[in-house]
């Protein structure tokens, strides 16, 4: 929180109000910390634990309906039904679809899937641009993982044919490489004369970066 504060202040030099929101109920000590202290440094920030918050103001604002599903209540199912009713009252179609999708995503942290699908129509969520974006990113990640897995298999087969059995530690490191790094390895291995060349090559490359 201190790091975020100093970065924002340095870049924009504006007033900053920091609020840290915890979504799921927990007894972890971190959710009760409201300041960072280190010798002569003390940085304070506000903490909101959603499971302690009154749902009334959240239910009154369509944009806050997703958060309302995680608010304080003695009857969670009644609260979710109230949220569903509030979503149905949103007149603008695109807004209703997007808020419904957000509600269902956050509600999944607290409620079983069958109850959520019972109260919210699945087709409404599927038409949401937010849901479609999440789905598209998931498909892209799945395609990337599939392509990466296929390249790993080919490279391991080539290495085994050239050098025999590969040490498990080396195989594990190869499986963590990005697609770009695997392409580069596929070219480099043509010049390897022994498994030690492979080991030296892996030592000198950087760890895989996300989304490569």
N, CA and C of each residue as an Amber inpcrd file, in Angstrom:
protein
   636
   0.8360000  -1.2030000   0.0000000   0.0000000   0.0000000   0.0000000
   0.8720000   1.2550000   0.0000000   1.9530000   1.2170000   0.7520000
   2.8830000   2.3530000   0.7690000   3.5230000   2.5270000  -0.6030000
   3.8770000   1.4200000  -1.2320000   4.4920000   1.4800000  -2.5540000
   3.5290000   2.0860000  -3.5730000   2.2600000   1.6390000  -3.5500000
   1.2590000   2.2090000  -4.4560000   1.1110000   3.7090000  -4.2150000
   1.0840000   4.0790000  -2.9400000   0.8800000   5.4820000  -2.5860000
   2.0020000   6.3530000  -3.1450000   3.2390000   5.9450000  -2.9260000
   4.3680000   6.7620000  -3.3720000   4.4350000   6.8470000  -4.8920000
   4.0850000   5.7580000  -5.5680000   4.0880000   5.7900000  -7.0350000
   3.0500000   6.7790000  -7.5680000   1.8360000   6.7100000  -7.0200000
   0.7760000   7.6200000  -7.4630000   1.1090000   9.0690000  -7.1420000
   1.6240000   9.2860000  -5.9490000   1.9620000  10.6510000  -5.5440000
   3.0720000  11.2140000  -6.4260000   4.0610000  10.3920000  -6.7320000
   5.1770000  10.8540000  -7.5530000   4.7300000  11.1870000  -8.9730000
   3.7850000  10.3960000  -9.5090000   3.3680000  10.5990000 -10.8890000
   2.3140000  11.6910000 -11.0420000   1.3440000  11.7450000 -10.1010000
   0.2240000  12.6700000 -10.2800000   0.1950000  13.8010000  -9.2610000
   0.8880000  13.6430000  -8.1270000   0.9080000  14.6490000  -7.0640000
  -0.5060000  15.1170000  -6.7110000  -1.3780000  14.1590000  -6.4550000
  -2.7680000  14.4530000  -6.1420000  -3.1150000  13.8740000  -4.7680000
  -4.2870000  14.2330000  -4.2560000  -4.7580000  13.6480000  -3.0060000
  -5.1030000  12.1800000  -3.2550000  -4.7380000  11.3290000  -2.3240000
  -4.9400000   9.8920000  -2.4930000  -5.6650000   9.3290000  -1.2760000
  -6.7510000   8.6280000  -1.5310000  -7.4780000   7.9190000  -0.4770000
  -7.3790000   6.4330000  -0.7960000  -6.6520000   5.6960000   0.0180000
  -6.4470000   4.2780000  -0.2590000  -7.4540000   3.4180000   0.5020000
  -8.0930000   2.5270000  -0.2360000  -9.0670000   1.6100000   0.3510000
  -8.7440000   0.2060000  -0.1240000  -8.5470000  -0.6880000   0.8160000
  -8.2660000  -2.0820000   0.5120000  -9.5180000  -2.9020000   0.8290000
 -10.0630000  -3.5950000  -0.1770000 -11.3050000  -4.3400000  -0.0180000
 -11.0200000  -5.8360000  -0.0100000 -11.4360000  -6.5040000   1.0580000
 -11.3310000  -7.9560000   1.1410000 -12.7090000  -8.5550000   0.8540000
 -12.7580000  -9.5240000  -0.0290000 -14.0260000 -10.0720000  -0.4910000
 -14.5520000 -11.2170000   0.3620000 -13.6880000 -12.1590000   0.7110000
 -14.1280000 -13.3690000   1.4080000 -13.7970000 -13.3240000   2.8940000
 -14.7220000 -13.8200000   3.6770000 -14.5220000 -13.8680000   5.1270000
 -13.3340000 -14.7500000   5.4710000 -12.4960000 -14.2750000   6.3550000
 -11.3120000 -15.0080000   6.7820000 -10.8810000 -14.5050000   8.1480000
 -10.1690000 -15.3360000   8.8700000  -9.6490000 -14.9360000  10.1730000
  -8.1850000 -14.5150000  10.0860000  -7.6530000 -14.4370000   8.8770000
  -6.2590000 -14.0500000   8.6890000  -6.0010000 -12.6630000   9.2800000
  -4.8590000 -12.5190000   9.9350000  -4.5230000 -11.2450000  10.5800000
  -4.4120000 -10.0990000   9.5840000  -4.0470000 -10.4070000   8.3430000
  -3.8040000  -9.3490000   7.3670000  -5.0430000  -8.5100000   7.0870000
  -6.2380000  -9.0980000   7.2170000  -7.4510000  -8.3380000   6.9100000
  -7.7860000  -7.3260000   8.0000000  -7.1010000  -7.4130000   9.1290000
  -7.3550000  -6.4720000  10.2130000  -6.2470000  -5.4180000  10.3290000
  -5.2600000  -5.4940000   9.4430000  -4.2180000  -4.4630000   9.4240000
  -4.7150000  -3.2320000   8.6890000  -4.4850000  -2.0770000   9.2660000
  -4.8790000  -0.8200000   8.6220000  -3.7010000   0.1310000   8.4670000
  -2.4970000  -0.3700000   8.7000000  -1.3280000   0.4780000   8.5390000
  -0.0720000  -0.3690000   8.3350000   0.9150000   0.2760000   7.7180000
   2.2180000  -0.3470000   7.5580000   3.1980000   0.4270000   8.4280000
   3.9170000  -0.2750000   9.2890000   4.8390000   0.3700000  10.2180000
   6.2230000  -0.2410000  10.0670000   7.2230000   0.6220000   9.9330000
   8.6070000   0.1640000   9.8420000   9.5150000   1.2490000  10.4070000
   9.9980000   1.0220000  11.6240000  10.8390000   1.9850000  12.3310000
  10.1210000   3.3380000  12.4210000  10.6070000   4.3570000  11.6930000
  10.0000000   5.6870000  11.7940000   8.9570000   5.9390000  10.7140000
   8.6290000   4.9170000   9.9720000   7.6390000   5.0500000   8.8960000
   6.3100000   4.4350000   9.3190000   5.2280000   5.1850000   9.1230000
   3.8940000   4.6590000   9.3740000   2.9600000   5.1400000   8.2770000
   2.3650000   4.2030000   7.6000000   1.4630000   4.5310000   6.4940000
   0.1020000   3.8990000   6.7620000  -0.9450000   4.7210000   6.8080000
  -2.2830000   4.2380000   7.1300000  -3.1560000   4.1780000   5.8840000
  -4.0930000   3.2450000   5.8880000  -5.0420000   3.0950000   4.7870000
  -6.3380000   2.5070000   5.3440000  -7.3880000   2.6370000   4.5630000
  -8.6910000   2.1440000   5.0020000  -8.8920000   0.7040000   4.5330000
  -9.5080000  -0.1090000   5.3770000  -9.7840000  -1.4970000   5.0280000
 -11.2870000  -1.7570000   5.1170000 -11.8250000  -2.3780000   4.0630000
 -13.2320000  -2.7830000   4.0570000 -13.2870000  -4.3030000   3.9740000
 -13.9330000  -4.9010000   4.9710000 -14.1770000  -6.3430000   4.9540000
 -15.6400000  -6.5230000   4.5640000 -15.8550000  -6.9490000   3.3320000
 -17.2080000  -6.9480000   2.7700000 -18.1950000  -7.7360000   3.6050000
 -17.7560000  -8.8120000   4.2220000 -18.6760000  -9.6440000   5.0020000
 -19.1730000  -8.9450000   6.2660000 -18.6090000  -7.7530000   6.5750000
 -19.0640000  -6.9770000   7.7210000 -19.9090000  -5.7770000   7.3070000
 -20.0290000  -5.5340000   6.0060000 -20.6910000  -4.3320000   5.5060000
 -22.2080000  -4.5290000   5.3730000 -22.9500000  -3.4560000   5.6800000
 -24.4020000  -3.4400000   5.5090000 -24.7200000  -3.5100000   4.0130000
 -25.5310000  -4.4530000   3.5670000 -25.8240000  -4.5810000   2.1350000
 -26.7620000  -3.5120000   1.5900000 -27.4610000  -2.7650000   2.4720000
 -28.4790000  -1.8160000   2.0210000 -27.9570000  -0.8030000   1.0110000
 -26.8670000  -0.0680000   1.2850000 -26.3870000   0.9030000   0.2870000
 -25.8560000   0.2350000  -0.9750000 -25.3820000  -0.9790000  -0.8630000
 -24.8950000  -1.7010000  -2.0420000 -26.0530000  -2.1190000  -2.9370000
 -27.1630000  -2.4980000  -2.3230000 -28.3450000  -2.8860000  -3.0950000
 -28.9900000  -1.6980000  -3.7910000 -28.7440000  -0.5110000  -3.2770000
 -29.3740000   0.6910000  -3.8190000 -28.6560000   1.2250000  -5.0600000
 -27.4500000   0.7260000  -5.3180000 -26.6690000   1.2160000  -6.4510000
 -26.3880000   0.0560000  -7.3970000 -26.9130000   0.0830000  -8.6340000
 -26.7190000  -1.0400000  -9.5640000 -25.2510000  -1.4220000  -9.7510000
 -24.3580000  -0.4370000  -9.7740000 -22.9420000  -0.7190000  -9.9940000
 -22.3190000  -1.5020000  -8.8430000 -22.9500000  -1.4340000  -7.6580000
 -22.4110000  -2.1000000  -6.4730000 -23.1000000  -3.4250000  -6.1710000
 -24.0370000  -3.8300000  -7.0150000 -24.7540000  -5.0840000  -6.7810000
 -23.8250000  -6.3020000  -6.6980000 -22.7670000  -6.3800000  -7.5150000
 -21.8690000  -7.5330000  -7.3750000 -21.2710000  -7.6390000  -5.9740000
 -20.9340000  -6.5070000  -5.3630000 -20.3560000  -6.5090000  -4.0170000
 -21.4110000  -6.8710000  -2.9680000 -22.6580000  -6.5480000  -3.2550000
 -23.7320000  -6.8220000  -2.2980000 -23.8560000  -8.3140000  -2.0100000
 -23.5090000  -9.1610000  -2.9600000 -23.6330000 -10.6060000  -2.7600000
 -22.7320000 -11.1060000  -1.6310000 -21.7080000 -10.3310000  -1.2810000
 -20.7390000 -10.7630000  -0.2640000 -20.8770000  -9.9970000   1.0430000
 -21.9410000  -9.1860000   1.1500000 -22.1180000  -8.3380000   2.3290000
 -22.6770000  -9.1130000   3.5160000 -22.8220000  -8.4130000   4.6500000
 -23.2930000  -9.0280000   5.9010000 -24.7510000  -9.4510000   5.7910000
 -25.0660000 -10.6340000   6.2620000 -26.4440000 -11.1120000   6.2320000
 -26.6000000 -12.3300000   7.1240000 -27.7980000 -12.4840000   7.6640000
 -28.1250000 -13.6910000   8.4320000 -28.7370000 -14.7560000   7.5290000
 -29.1200000 -14.3430000   6.3290000 -29.7250000 -15.2710000   5.3840000
 -29.1190000 -15.0340000   3.9970000 -27.9960000 -15.6710000   3.6890000
 -27.3210000 -15.4480000   2.4120000 -28.2040000 -15.6560000   1.1940000
 -29.0620000 -16.6880000   1.2100000 -29.9000000 -16.9310000   0.0460000
 -30.8920000 -15.7960000  -0.1670000 -31.4660000 -15.2690000   0.9000000
 -32.3870000 -14.1320000   0.7710000 -31.6590000 -12.9370000   0.1740000
 -30.4130000 -12.7340000   0.5870000 -29.6320000 -11.6150000   0.0560000
 -29.4000000 -11.7940000  -1.4360000 -29.0440000 -13.0080000  -1.8540000
 -28.8100000 -13.2470000  -3.2760000 -30.0970000 -13.0480000  -4.0730000
 -31.2250000 -13.4220000  -3.5080000 -32.5030000 -13.2100000  -4.1860000
 -32.7960000 -11.7240000  -4.3360000 -32.4300000 -10.9280000  -3.3250000
 -32.6040000  -9.4790000  -3.4140000 -31.7380000  -8.8990000  -4.5220000
 -30.5110000  -9.3910000  -4.6090000 -29.6120000  -8.9210000  -5.6650000
 -30.1740000  -9.2770000  -7.0310000 -30.6640000 -10.5000000  -7.1790000
 -31.2320000 -10.9350000  -8.4590000 -32.4260000 -10.0700000  -8.8550000
 -33.2700000  -9.7460000  -7.8830000 -34.4250000  -8.8930000  -8.1560000
 -33.9800000  -7.5010000  -8.5820000 -32.9360000  -6.9790000  -7.9420000
 -32.4270000  -5.6510000  -8.2900000 -31.8320000  -5.6480000  -9.6920000
 -31.1590000  -6.7330000 -10.0610000 -30.6030000  -6.8400000 -11.4100000
 -31.7210000  -6.8420000 -12.4410000 -32.7890000  -7.5600000 -12.1850000
 -33.9180000  -7.6380000 -13.1180000 -34.5870000  -6.2840000 -13.3350000
 -34.4380000  -5.3870000 -12.3660000 -35.0680000  -4.0690000 -12.4700000
 -34.2510000  -3.0830000 -13.2950000 -33.0380000  -3.4460000 -13.6720000
 -32.2150000  -2.5490000 -14.4960000 -32.8080000  -2.5030000 -15.9050000
 -33.1670000  -1.3210000 -16.3570000 -33.8950000  -1.1960000 -17.6210000
 -32.9880000  -1.3560000 -18.8410000 -31.8030000  -0.7690000 -18.7980000
 -30.9260000  -0.8000000 -19.9690000 -30.3510000  -2.2080000 -20.1410000
 -30.5590000  -2.7990000 -21.3140000 -30.2640000  -4.2120000 -21.5300000
 -28.7890000  -4.5520000 -21.3610000 -27.9090000  -3.7870000 -22.0140000
 -26.4730000  -4.0830000 -21.9330000 -25.9660000  -3.9370000 -20.5030000
 -26.4480000  -2.9090000 -19.8210000 -26.0350000  -2.7090000 -18.4270000
 -26.5050000  -3.8780000 -17.5660000 -27.7350000  -4.3180000 -17.7960000
 -28.2660000  -5.4390000 -17.0240000 -27.4390000  -6.7000000 -17.2570000
 -27.0780000  -6.9660000 -18.5050000 -26.2970000  -8.1580000 -18.8170000
 -24.9160000  -8.1130000 -18.1640000 -24.2480000  -6.9680000 -18.2430000
 -22.8990000  -6.8640000 -17.7030000 -22.8870000  -6.9400000 -16.1770000
 -23.8370000  -6.2640000 -15.5520000 -23.9010000  -6.3200000 -14.0910000
 -24.2720000  -7.7190000 -13.6280000 -25.1720000  -8.3740000 -14.3590000
 -25.5440000  -9.7470000 -14.0200000 -24.3300000 -10.6620000 -14.0850000
 -23.4880000 -10.4860000 -15.0980000 -22.2820000 -11.3080000 -15.2240000
 -21.3410000 -11.0700000 -14.0540000 -21.1560000  -9.7990000 -13.6780000
 -20.2780000  -9.4670000 -12.5540000 -20.8350000 -10.0320000 -11.2490000
 -22.1440000  -9.9330000 -11.0850000 -22.7850000 -10.4760000  -9.8810000
 -22.5140000 -11.9680000  -9.7680000 -22.6820000 -12.6980000 -10.8640000
 -22.5080000 -14.1490000 -10.8220000 -21.0580000 -14.5480000 -10.5590000
 -20.1150000 -13.7600000 -11.0890000 -18.6990000 -14.0530000 -10.8400000
 -18.3730000 -13.9190000  -9.3570000 -18.7810000 -12.8070000  -8.7500000
 -18.4770000 -12.6070000  -7.3280000 -19.3300000 -13.5010000  -6.4320000
 -20.5570000 -13.7350000  -6.8310000 -21.4170000 -14.6140000  -6.0330000
 -20.8260000 -16.0090000  -5.9280000 -20.0430000 -16.4040000  -6.9370000
 -19.4100000 -17.7050000  -6.9210000 -18.4210000 -17.8900000  -5.7800000
 -17.9930000 -16.7790000  -5.1660000 -17.1030000 -16.8760000  -4.0090000
 -17.8430000 -17.3070000  -2.7480000 -19.1760000 -17.2100000  -2.8000000
 -19.9550000 -17.4630000  -1.5830000 -21.0420000 -18.5130000  -1.7570000
 -21.5920000 -18.6170000  -2.9680000 -22.7680000 -19.4520000  -3.1810000
 -22.4650000 -20.6140000  -4.1260000 -23.1910000 -21.7260000  -3.9820000
 -23.0170000 -22.8540000  -4.9050000 -23.5400000 -22.5000000  -6.2940000
 -22.9810000 -23.1380000  -7.2890000 -23.3180000 -22.8420000  -8.6780000
 -24.7880000 -23.0670000  -8.9730000 -25.3720000 -24.1290000  -8.4000000
 -26.7660000 -24.4340000  -8.7250000 -27.7210000 -23.3490000  -8.2510000
 -27.4050000 -22.6970000  -7.1220000 -28.2560000 -21.6090000  -6.6380000
 -28.1200000 -20.3830000  -7.5300000 -26.9050000 -20.1010000  -7.9600000
 -26.6800000 -18.9440000  -8.8380000 -27.4120000 -19.1270000 -10.1540000
 -27.2840000 -20.3050000 -10.7620000 -27.9590000 -20.5520000 -12.0430000
 -29.4670000 -20.5940000 -11.8850000 -29.9260000 -20.9200000 -10.7020000
 -31.3650000 -20.9440000 -10.4490000 -31.9450000 -19.5380000 -10.4410000
 -31.1760000 -18.5710000  -9.9530000 -31.6630000 -17.1940000  -9.8160000
 -31.3150000 -16.3030000 -11.0010000 -30.2900000 -16.6850000 -11.7560000
 -29.8590000 -15.8530000 -12.8800000 -29.8880000 -16.6880000 -14.1550000
 -30.4870000 -16.1310000 -15.1890000 -30.5770000 -16.8460000 -16.4530000
 -29.2050000 -16.9210000 -17.1100000 -28.7750000 -18.1060000 -17.5190000
 -27.4480000 -18.3000000 -18.0820000 -27.2600000 -17.5230000 -19.3770000
 -28.3180000 -17.4550000 -20.2030000 -28.1790000 -16.7720000 -21.4800000
 -27.9160000 -15.2810000 -21.3030000 -28.4090000 -14.7040000 -20.1950000
 -28.1450000 -13.2830000 -19.9280000 -26.6650000 -13.0630000 -19.6830000
 -26.0660000 -13.9590000 -18.9310000 -24.6350000 -13.8520000 -18.6600000
 -23.8190000 -14.0640000 -19.9290000 -24.2220000 -15.0470000 -20.7420000
 -23.4670000 -15.3590000 -21.9430000 -23.4690000 -14.2080000 -22.9380000
 -24.5090000 -13.3840000 -22.9130000 -24.5880000 -12.2510000 -23.8300000
 -23.7780000 -11.0560000 -23.3330000 -23.3230000 -11.1000000 -22.0980000
 -22.5680000  -9.9910000 -21.5320000 -21.1950000  -9.8690000 -22.1870000
 -20.7910000  -8.6220000 -22.5050000 -19.4680000  -8.4120000 -23.0910000
 -18.3760000  -8.7720000 -22.0960000 -18.6550000  -8.6060000 -20.7980000
 -17.6690000  -8.9680000 -19.7720000 -17.4640000 -10.4680000 -19.7670000
 -18.5620000 -11.2270000 -19.7840000 -18.4750000 -12.6880000 -19.8170000
 -17.7550000 -13.1440000 -21.0820000 -18.0870000 -12.5340000 -22.2140000
 -17.4600000 -12.9160000 -23.4750000 -15.9660000 -12.6360000 -23.4490000
 -15.5810000 -11.5260000 -22.8050000 -14.1580000 -11.1970000 -22.6990000
 -13.4330000 -12.2250000 -21.8350000 -14.0410000 -12.5960000 -20.7150000
 -13.4540000 -13.6140000 -19.8410000 -13.3210000 -14.9320000 -20.5820000
 -14.3800000 -15.3040000 -21.3140000 -14.3800000 -16.5580000 -22.0580000
 -13.3070000 -16.5460000 -23.1420000 -13.1960000 -15.4170000 -23.8570000
 -12.2090000 -15.3140000 -24.9320000 -10.7900000 -15.4370000 -24.4010000
 -10.5380000 -14.7830000 -23.2620000  -9.2060000 -14.8680000 -22.6670000
  -8.9170000 -16.2980000 -22.2210000  -9.9370000 -16.9660000 -21.6990000
  -9.7560000 -18.3570000 -21.2890000  -9.4300000 -19.2520000 -22.4740000
 -10.1310000 -19.0120000 -23.6020000  -9.8570000 -19.8070000 -24.7940000
  -8.4540000 -19.5590000 -25.3210000  -8.0390000 -18.2930000 -25.3020000
  -6.6960000 -17.9540000 -25.7700000  -5.6300000 -18.6000000 -24.8990000
  -5.8530000 -18.5680000 -23.5830000  -4.9000000 -19.1870000 -22.6750000
  -4.8490000 -20.6930000 -22.8840000  -6.0380000 -21.2830000 -23.1420000
  -6.0780000 -22.7150000 -23.3990000  -5.3310000 -23.0800000 -24.6720000
  -5.4970000 -22.2530000 -25.7290000  -4.7830000 -22.4930000 -26.9740000
  -3.2790000 -22.3660000 -26.7710000  -2.8730000 -21.3630000 -26.0030000
  -1.4550000 -21.1670000 -25.7320000  -0.8760000 -22.3560000 -24.9720000
  -1.6180000 -22.8250000 -23.9490000  -1.1400000 -23.9800000 -23.1760000
  -1.0480000 -25.2230000 -24.0500000  -2.0390000 -25.4030000 -24.9460000
  -2.0160000 -26.5610000 -25.8290000  -0.8350000 -26.5190000 -26.7890000
  -0.5650000 -25.3380000 -27.3600000   0.5630000 -25.1780000 -28.2770000
   1.8870000 -25.3940000 -27.5520000   1.9900000 -24.8380000 -26.3420000
   3.2170000 -24.9830000 -25.5600000   3.4600000 -26.4450000 -25.2070000
   2.3930000 -27.1500000 -24.8140000   2.5050000 -28.5630000 -24.4510000
   2.9570000 -29.3970000 -25.6450000   2.4280000 -29.0730000 -26.8360000
   2.8120000 -29.8060000 -28.0340000   4.2730000 -29.5950000 -28.3940000
   4.7540000 -28.3520000 -28.2640000   6.1520000 -28.0680000 -28.5760000
   7.0850000 -28.7480000 -27.5930000   6.6950000 -28.7760000 -26.3280000
   7.5040000 -29.4610000 -25.3150000   7.6510000 -30.9350000 -25.6810000
   6.5560000 -31.5680000 -26.0800000   6.5860000 -32.9950000 -26.4130000
   7.5290000 -33.2770000 -27.5730000   7.4770000 -32.4190000 -28.6010000
   8.3450000 -32.6110000 -29.7720000   9.8070000 -32.4450000 -29.3970000
  10.1130000 -31.3960000 -28.6290000  11.4970000 -31.1320000 -28.2400000
  12.0490000 -32.2530000 -27.3740000  11.2560000 -32.7550000 -26.4510000
  11.7150000 -33.8500000 -25.5910000  11.9940000 -35.1070000 -26.4170000
  11.1560000 -35.3820000 -27.4110000  11.3890000 -36.5440000 -28.2590000
  12.6910000 -36.4030000 -29.0290000  12.9750000 -35.2010000 -29.5440000
  14.2260000 -34.9660000 -30.2740000  15.4390000 -35.1290000 -29.3680000
  15.3270000 -34.5860000 -28.1500000  16.4450000 -34.6630000 -27.2140000
  16.7160000 -36.1110000 -26.7900000  15.6500000 -36.8600000 -26.5490000
  15.8210000 -38.2650000 -26.1450000  16.4560000 -39.0820000 -27.2660000
  16.0810000 -38.8050000 -28.5140000  16.6770000 -39.5300000 -29.6390000
  18.1570000 -39.2120000 -29.7730000  18.5510000 -37.9720000 -29.4380000
  19.9540000 -37.5900000 -29.6040000  20.8170000 -37.9900000 -28.4270000
  20.2810000 -37.8180000 -27.2020000  21.1280000 -37.9890000 -26.0160000
  20.6460000 -39.0790000 -25.0690000  19.5670000 -39.7510000 -25.3880000
  19.0530000 -40.7660000 -24.4830000  18.1750000 -40.1320000 -23.4130000
  18.0610000 -40.7960000 -22.2670000  17.1850000 -40.3210000 -21.1900000
  17.5930000 -38.9230000 -20.7240000  16.5930000 -38.0910000 -20.4620000
  16.8100000 -36.7230000 -19.9850000  16.5320000 -36.6720000 -18.4900000
  17.4030000 -35.9950000 -17.7530000  17.2040000 -35.8670000 -16.3140000
  15.8600000 -35.2090000 -16.0090000  15.1350000 -35.7090000 -15.0010000
  13.8140000 -35.1420000 -14.6610000  13.8530000 -33.6430000 -14.4040000
  14.9320000 -33.1580000 -13.7670000  15.0320000 -31.7200000 -13.4750000
  15.0990000 -30.9030000 -14.7660000  15.8320000 -31.4490000 -15.7540000
  15.9510000 -30.7530000 -17.0350000  14.6160000 -30.7670000 -17.7690000
  13.9550000 -31.9110000 -17.7580000  12.6430000 -32.0200000 -18.4070000
  11.6410000 -31.0470000 -17.7840000  11.6800000 -30.9450000 -16.4690000
  10.7700000 -30.0250000 -15.7760000  11.0380000 -28.5850000 -16.1760000
  12.3200000 -28.2150000 -16.3160000  12.6520000 -26.8490000 -16.7100000
  12.1750000 -26.5590000 -18.1270000  12.3210000 -27.5340000 -19.0130000
  11.8630000 -27.3520000 -20.3930000  10.3540000 -27.1350000 -20.4310000
   9.6220000 -27.8340000 -19.5740000   8.1630000 -27.7110000 -19.5420000
   7.7030000 -26.3300000 -19.0680000   8.5760000 -25.5670000 -18.4220000
   8.2010000 -24.2360000 -17.9470000   8.5310000 -23.1410000 -18.9550000
   9.1960000 -23.4970000 -20.0570000   9.5920000 -22.4880000 -21.0320000
   8.3890000 -21.9550000 -21.8020000   8.4920000 -20.7000000 -22.2050000
   7.4390000 -20.1020000 -23.0210000   7.5370000 -20.6170000 -24.4490000
   6.5220000 -20.3290000 -25.2580000   6.5310000 -20.7640000 -26.6540000
   7.7140000 -20.1640000 -27.3960000   7.9930000 -18.8850000 -27.1410000
   9.1280000 -18.2310000 -27.7930000  10.4280000 -18.9240000 -27.4230000
  10.6030000 -19.2390000 -26.1470000  11.8220000 -19.8970000 -25.7010000
  11.9290000 -21.3150000 -26.2620000  10.7910000 -21.9940000 -26.4020000
  10.8000000 -23.3320000 -26.9820000  11.2050000 -23.2890000 -28.4550000
  10.7220000 -22.2880000 -29.1860000  11.1200000 -22.1290000 -30.5960000
  12.6240000 -21.9360000 -30.7070000  13.1640000 -21.1040000 -29.8130000
  14.6090000 -20.8380000 -29.8360000  15.3980000 -22.0840000 -29.4670000
  14.8890000 -22.8570000 -28.5030000  15.5550000 -24.0940000 -28.1070000
  15.5390000 -25.1130000 -29.2440000  14.4340000 -25.1780000 -29.9690000
  14.3220000 -26.1290000 -31.0720000  15.4080000 -25.8770000 -32.1250000
  15.7450000 -24.6020000 -32.3480000  16.8030000 -24.2720000 -33.2940000
  18.1790000 -24.5410000 -32.6900000  18.3350000 -24.1680000 -31.4220000
  19.6440000 -24.2970000 -30.7750000  20.0740000 -25.7460000 -30.6050000
  19.1190000 -26.6490000 -30.3480000  19.4900000 -28.0380000 -30.0490000
  20.1450000 -28.7320000 -31.2420000  19.9840000 -28.1720000 -32.4540000
  20.6240000 -28.7560000 -33.6250000  22.1450000 -28.6770000 -33.5220000
  22.6180000 -27.7160000 -32.7180000  24.0650000 -27.5330000 -32.5640000
  24.6160000 -28.1990000 -31.3100000  23.7410000 -28.8130000 -30.4980000
  24.2120000 -29.4680000 -29.2750000  24.9290000 -30.7690000 -29.6320000
  26.0570000 -31.0060000 -28.9720000  26.7790000 -32.2550000 -29.1800000
  26.6540000 -33.1920000 -27.9940000  26.1990000 -32.6640000 -26.8580000
  26.0200000 -33.4930000 -25.6710000  24.9440000 -32.8850000 -24.7880000
  24.5120000 -33.6590000 -23.7880000  23.4720000 -33.1640000 -22.8920000
  23.9730000 -31.9820000 -22.0590000  25.2850000 -31.9000000 -21.8720000
  25.8490000 -30.7610000 -21.1270000  25.6150000 -29.4490000 -21.8690000
  25.5800000 -29.5030000 -23.2130000  25.2710000 -28.2940000 -23.9920000
  23.8520000 -27.8230000 -23.6890000  22.9540000 -28.7810000 -23.5390000
  21.5610000 -28.4570000 -23.2000000  21.4890000 -27.8140000 -21.8160000
  22.2050000 -28.4050000 -20.8610000  22.2130000 -27.8760000 -19.4980000
  22.7450000 -26.4500000 -19.4900000  23.8400000 -26.2130000 -20.1800000
  24.4260000 -24.8720000 -20.2220000  23.4810000 -23.8790000 -20.8900000
  22.7860000 -24.3330000 -21.9250000  21.8380000 -23.4540000 -22.6200000
  20.7120000 -23.0390000 -21.6850000  20.1520000 -23.9880000 -20.9540000
  19.0380000 -23.6970000 -20.0470000  19.4620000 -22.7890000 -18.9040000
  20.7080000 -22.9140000 -18.4700000  21.2010000 -22.0570000 -17.3890000
  21.2430000 -20.6020000 -17.8270000  21.5090000 -20.3820000 -19.1080000
  21.7410000 -19.0160000 -19.5980000  20.5060000 -18.3050000 -20.1330000
  19.3450000 -18.9690000 -20.0950000  18.1410000 -18.2890000 -20.5630000
  17.3340000 -17.8140000 -19.3600000  16.5560000 -16.7520000 -19.5850000
  15.7550000 -16.1800000 -18.5170000  14.4900000 -16.9980000 -18.3240000
  13.8530000 -16.9020000 -17.1220000  12.5980000 -17.6240000 -16.8860000
  11.5260000 -17.1770000 -17.8550000  10.5860000 -18.0560000 -18.1300000
   9.4790000 -17.7390000 -19.0420000   8.6560000 -16.6000000 -18.4830000
   8.1890000 -15.6990000 -19.3440000   7.3440000 -14.5760000 -18.9600000
   5.8990000 -14.9030000 -19.2730000   4.9250000 -14.3850000 -18.4630000
   3.5140000 -14.6690000 -18.7120000   3.0660000 -14.2220000 -20.0930000
   2.1440000 -15.0120000 -20.6880000   1.4830000 -14.6660000 -21.9470000
   2.4220000 -14.6280000 -23.1280000   3.5960000 -15.2980000 -23.0370000
   4.4800000 -15.3550000 -24.1830000   4.0840000 -16.5060000 -25.0900000
